[in-house]
Amino acid sequence: MPRRKEISKILNLMEKTQNIRNFGLIGHIDHGKTTLSDSLLSEAGFLSPDLAGEARALDYLEEEQARGITMKSANISLYYEKSLEGHEPFLINLVDTP
């Protein structure tokens, strides 16, 4: 499992706008937007790989969890670092949409 990144690294990246990427997951209902979100959270170290695709981590409302659908948009910032020399890390702002 990837290591969790220190908050200070994320705060430093917030000042480098050239290293920030914003994206939203948009698609039809039941086409895997939340599953993809869970997988990205798992890769970032927020979720166990065993829970990826099942946790519905960004569905924070009780009714969303009970009904199994996303009803409100949710966002999270992820630290992404490629292990190639000369590549700077990125801050990815992810929005999971209904």
Secondary structure, 3 states (H helix, E strand, C coil): CCCCCCHHHHHHHHCCHHHEEEEEECCCCCCCHHHHHHHHHHHCCCCCCCCCCCCCCCCCCHHHHHHCCCCCCEEEEEEECCCCCCCCCEEEEEEECC
